[in-house]
Amino acid sequence: MNTFLSYLAIAALFALVLLPALAGLARERRIDRELRDAQRRRGETPSGTAGAAQPVTAARRPYVGSWART
């Protein structure tokens, strides 16, 4: 009986520690789902993926204080 109560106590502590994390995860997934549905209703693509297919290129200049002059 003592072993059973020990396992039960460990399981209760484990659940107590994990409960806030799981509640937060569920809340964030709900918010993400609501935002995705609202974006879909508006008929727009998310702004973060609009320019994803075109990489941004910039001219690269060597570091002015570098010992390697190119």
C-alpha positions in Angstrom: 0.0 0.0 0.0 2.9 2.3 0.8 4.3 1.9 -2.7 1.0 2.6 -4.3 0.6 5.9 -2.3 4.2 6.9 -3.3 3.4 6.3 -7.0 0.1 8.2 -6.6 1.9 11.1 -4.9 4.5 11.3 -7.7 1.8 11.2 -10.4 -0.1 14.0 -8.6 3.0 16.1 -8.4 3.8 15.5 -12.0 0.3 16.5 -13.0 0.5 19.6 -10.8 3.7 20.7 -12.6 2.4 19.9 -16.1 -1.1 21.4 -15.8 -0.1 25.1 -16.3 2.1 24.2 -19.3 -0.6 22.2 -20.9 -3.3 24.8 -20.3 -1.0 27.5 -21.8 -0.4 25.3 -24.8 -4.1 24.7 -25.4 -4.8 28.4 -25.1 -2.1 29.3 -27.6 -3.4 26.7 -30.1 -6.9 28.1 -29.7 -5.7 31.7 -30.4 -3.7 30.5 -33.4 -6.7 28.7 -34.7 -8.9 31.8 -34.3 -6.3 34.0 -36.0 -6.0 31.5 -38.9 -9.8 31.4 -39.3 -10.1 35.2 -39.2 -7.3 35.5 -41.8 -9.1 32.9 -44.0 -12.4 34.8 -43.7 -10.7 38.0 -44.9 -9.3 36.2 -47.9 -5.7 37.4 -47.4 -2.4 35.6 -47.0 -0.5 36.1 -43.8 2.0 38.9 -44.2 4.9 36.7 -43.0 4.6 34.4 -46.0 4.1 37.0 -48.7 7.7 37.5 -49.5 9.0 34.1 -48.4 9.4 32.8 -52.0 11.8 35.7 -52.9 15.0 35.8 -50.9 16.3 39.2 -50.0 19.8 39.8 -51.4 22.1 42.6 -50.4 25.5 43.7 -51.6 28.1 42.4 -49.2 31.0 44.7 -48.3 34.1 43.5 -46.5 34.6 44.6 -43.0 36.6 47.9 -43.1 38.9 46.9 -40.2 39.6 43.5 -41.7 43.2 42.4 -42.3 42.1 40.5 -45.4 41.7 43.1 -48.2 39.6 41.9 -51.0 
